[in-house]
C-alpha cells in the first residue's frame, strides 16, 4: 500500500515537525500512536504471526495457547507477585513485554520512543527504517467494536480506546488462553454461554487498539499501547490514510538521530529501566 504524503526525515527537528504536521492533519483532536521499525519492509503483524504458514485463525490461536499456558504454568514457581490465572489482560501484557510471541503489537504514545526503536537496531543499520503513525480511535471505529449510540434518532459512532481489562478486549484475547466452543449438549448450554457466544463472535477477526493494564516500569517509560490482533489480517491492509501513516528514516541518518535522541534523554536505560540495561549503557574502557 502506498501511503499518501509519505516523507523522509534525517534530523530530529525535521522528524518532530513532521509529527506535528501529521497531528495537525488530524485536527489535534485524536490521539496518535507510534511504532518504530528498523527495517521499513517489516509488516505490521504481531510476533505470533511472524513465520506462521497456517491458513486458519484457529491454527494461529492454538499455537499461541501453547506459549501462554506454558508461561503461566512455569511462572507459578517464581517467588514474585503474579496475576490470578484468569486475569488474561495482565498476563498477556507481561508476556508481551518479555518477548513471548503473542497477538499483541507494541505501540508508543511517544514518537521519540518509537524513533529510538527504529534507529537503535545494529543488525539493521544498513536498512532504511520507518515510523508508523496510527490513529487508534479511527481504527476502533472502523472495526465496529461497539454498536453506535442512538440518541433522538441521531447515531453517534463509538470509537473508544479501552484498556485491556475492558470486556470487549477481554473477549478478543480469550482465545489466547482458552478455546471457546458451545457445548454440543443443548441441555448443558446456559444463558450466560449463549450471551458470551454472541459477544465472542462479534469480535472475531477484529484488530483493536487498547491500553495496557500492568504497572510496570517498561510499560510506563515506553508510554506503551497495543493493538490486539484477533485475526491473521495485516493492519496495513485494513487501514486507509486517515488511520495509518508512515515516516521514512534513511539508514544514513540513523547514527545522527540516535545521538540526538540521547541528548534528549531517550536512551537504552530510559527505554528499559532495569539494572541489566543500565549496565549495558555504561561505556566500558
HUJOUR-V190934 format. One line per field, one symbol per residue. ss: DSSP state (a for helix, b for strand, c for the rest). psi: psi as a letter, one per 20 degrees, with the letter a starting at -180 (. if undefined). burial: # if it has 16 or more other ideal C-beta (glycine too) atoms within 10 Angstrom, else .. A space follows every 10 residues. Layout:
ss=???
psi=???
burial=???
//
This chain:
ss=ccccccbbbc caaaaaaaaa aaaaaccccc ccbbbbbccc ccccccaaac ccccccaaaa aaaaaaaaaa aaaaaccccc cccccccaaa aaaaaaaccc cccbbbbbcc aaaaaaaaac caaaccccbb bbbbcaaaaa aaccccccbb bccbbbcccc ccbcccaaaa aaaaaacccc cccccaaacc aaaaaaaaaa aaccccbbbb bcccccaaaa accbbbbbbc ccccaaaacc cccbbbbbbc aaaaaaaaaa aaaccccaaa acccaaaaaa acccc
psi=ppppjprpqi qhhhgghggh ghghhjjjhq qpqqpppioi iqqmqrhhip ipjrhqghgg hgghhgghhg ggghhhiplq qqrqhjmhgg ghggggikjp prjqpprqip hhgghghhii ohhkhjpqrq ppopohghgh ghilhqqqpp pljppoqokq orriiqhghg hhigiihqqp pqqiohiipr hhghgggghg hhjpjqpqpr qripmqhggg hjlqrqppnl riqqgiiiqa iihprqppoq hiiggghggh ghhjjnrgig hnmrhghggh ippp.
burial=..#.....#. .#..#..##. .##..#.... .#######.# ...######. ......#..# #..#..##.. ##........ ..#...#### #######..# ########## ########## #..#..#### ########## ###.##.... ........## ##.###.### #######... .......... .........# ..#..##### ####.#.##. ########## ##..#...#. ..#######. #.##..##.# #....##.## ##........ .....
//
